Amino acid sequence: MQYLYTLSPIIIMLVLFYLLIFVPENKRRKKYGQMLSDLKVNDEIITRGGIIGKIVNIQDNYIILQTGPDRAKIKFDKSGISGIYSKAEENSVEYTENN
């Protein structure tokens, strides 16, 4: 019983460490993975190096990014993507009838 009193502060610190460090990290990692899987052609992204460009092609682990006024194409690993700068807009045209 005496061991329980001496170990309880360590156990409480380990539980708090887990809740403050690992749970938010797992949520962030899951959100980042979802963002990578939702990438589409024509999305504008920003890389970890600060390059902003439009996705031209998506492969398994790589993307081809078009950037700059000369439309240079760069091949990036998906893990090099920092975030989505702007989403590609759906080209949906609404048809309205005039009666």
C-alpha positions in Angstrom: 0.0 0.0 0.0 2.9 2.3 0.7 4.2 1.8 -2.8 0.9 3.0 -4.2 1.4 6.4 -2.5 4.9 6.8 -3.6 4.2 5.8 -7.2 1.0 7.8 -7.6 2.7 11.1 -8.6 4.7 9.4 -11.3 1.6 7.6 -12.6 -0.3 10.9 -12.7 2.5 12.6 -14.5 2.7 9.8 -17.1 -1.1 10.0 -17.7 -0.9 13.8 -18.1 2.1 13.5 -20.4 0.2 11.1 -22.6 -2.9 13.3 -22.7 -1.0 16.5 -23.4 1.5 15.2 -25.9 0.3 12.0 -27.7 -3.4 12.6 -28.1 -3.1 16.0 -29.9 -0.2 14.7 -32.0 -2.3 11.7 -33.2 -5.2 14.1 -34.1 -2.8 16.4 -36.0 -1.3 13.4 -37.9 -4.7 12.1 -38.8 -5.9 15.5 -40.1 -2.7 15.9 -42.2 -3.2 12.4 -43.7 -6.7 13.2 -44.6 -5.6 16.5 -46.2 -3.1 14.6 -48.3 -5.6 12.0 -49.4 -8.1 14.8 -50.4 -5.7 16.5 -52.8 -7.0 17.1 -56.3 -5.6 18.4 -59.5 -5.8 22.2 -59.7 -5.6 22.6 -55.9 -3.1 25.3 -55.0 -0.8 24.2 -52.3 2.1 25.5 -50.3 5.2 23.4 -49.6 7.3 23.2 -46.5 9.9 25.3 -48.4 7.4 28.0 -49.1 6.7 27.3 -52.8 3.1 28.0 -53.9 1.8 26.3 -56.9 -1.0 24.4 -58.6 -1.1 20.6 -58.7 -0.9 19.3 -62.3 -0.6 15.6 -61.7 -1.0 13.3 -58.6 0.9 10.0 -58.4 1.1 7.5 -55.5 3.7 9.3 -53.4 4.5 12.3 -55.5 2.8 15.3 -57.0 3.8 17.5 -59.9 3.5 21.1 -59.1 3.3 24.0 -61.6 4.6 27.3 -60.4 5.8 30.6 -61.5 5.0 32.8 -64.5 7.0 30.4 -66.8 4.9 27.5 -65.6 7.8 25.5 -64.3 6.9 22.0 -63.2 8.4 20.5 -60.0 8.0 17.0 -58.7 7.5 16.8 -54.9 7.0 14.1 -52.4 3.6 14.4 -50.8 5.2 14.7 -47.3 6.7 18.0 -48.5 3.3 19.6 -48.7 2.6 22.0 -45.8 -1.0 22.8 -46.6 -3.6 23.7 -49.1 -3.4 27.3 -50.2 -6.8 27.2 -52.1 -9.1 24.4 -53.2 -9.9 23.8 -56.8 -13.3 25.0 -57.6 -15.8 22.6 -59.2 -16.6 23.7 -62.7 -20.4 23.2 -62.3 -22.5 25.3 -64.6 -26.1 25.8 -63.5 -28.6 25.7 -66.3 -31.6 27.9 -65.9 -34.5 27.9 -68.3 -36.2 31.1 -69.3 -39.9 30.5 -69.8 
